Amino acid sequence: MSGGAAARMKGIRWERAVAQYLGTATTRSTRPGVHDDAGDVVMENGLLLECKDHGSWRVQEWFSQIEKKAGPDERPALILKRRQMSTAYGLVVVRLGDVDLHHL
C-alpha cells in the first residue's frame, strides 16, 4: 500500500477540487493525527462523497468503506479522478438503487 505525505496531499487536493466544483466544502480534517469518520464531501441532498485519486482503483473496497460511514438518510458515492482530465470528467460510482435513471 502506498502512502506518505505526498499521497495525502494529492488526495486532499482532489477532495478540494471536487468540493469547489460542486460549490460546497470538504469535511475532511487535514490536521495530522486527526481521525475522520465522515465522508470527504457531504451534500445537502443527502449524498455522502468519498473522493479518490489513485493510480489503481479498488472500487469495491472503497465503496464498502463509504457505505459504512453513511447514515440512514445518506446515499454513499465515490468520486474517482481520471488522469489528465479536469474535475468535470471525474467518475461517480453509486448504487443503482440510489439513482432515478428516468430523471437524469
N, C-alpha and C positions, 0 to 999 in steps of 0.2 A: 504494500500500500504506500503510495507516495503522500507526502505531506510537507510540512515546513511552512515557514513564514511566507514564502513566495506563493505557494499554492493557496494559502488562506487569503492573501491579498487579492489574488486572481478571482477567487470566489466572491469576495466582498465587492470587488468592482462590478462583477456580473449582477449581483443582487441589487446594487445601487442603480445600475443601468436599467434593469427591469422595472424597479420601483419608479424611477424617473419617467420611463416610457409610459407607465400606467398612471402617472400622476399621483403617486402615493409615496409612502416612506417604507423603509425596511424596518423589521422588528428586531433584527439581529443586534446583539451586543458585540461590539468589536473590541471590547476591553479584554486583555489577556486574562485567562483563568476564569472567566465568567461563563457558566454553562447556560445554554439556550435551549429551552424545550418548546419554543414556538416555531412556526414556520418562518421563512425568510421574509415574506410579504403577506399581510393579511388584508384582503379586500373587503369593502363594505358589503358586497353582495354574497359574502359567506365563503368565498374561495380562499383557501389556505395554500400559499405557493411555496414550493421548495425550488430554489434556483441552483442549477448545477452547471459548472464549466469544467468539464473533464475531457481528456482525450478519448477515453473508453467509457462507454455508458453502461451502468448497472441499473437499468430501469426498474426491474422487479424489486431489487433490494431497496432502492431509493424510494419507490412508491410505497412500499410497505412501511418505511420509516415515517413518511409524511401522513399516511393513514393513521398510524398510532398517535401522532400528535394532534390530529384533527378532533375537534369537539363534536358533539352530536348535531350542531347546527352548521358545521363547516364542511365544505367539499374540498378534498385534497387535490392538488395538481402539481406536476413537475414542469419547470420551465428549463429546457435544455439549450445551451448555447451551441450554435453551429459555427465552426471555424471560418474565419474570413468573411463573416456575414454580419450585418447590422442587427441590433436588438430586435427589430421588427420581424426578422427571419428566424427567431428562436422557435423551438418546437414546444408545444403544450401537450402533456400526457394527462388525460383524465379518465375516470371510469366511464364507460359507455352509459351506464345508468344515471350519471350525473349530467348528461348532455341532452338537450332537446334539439335533435338534428333538424327538426322541421322549422326551427326559428333561428337558424344560423345565418 
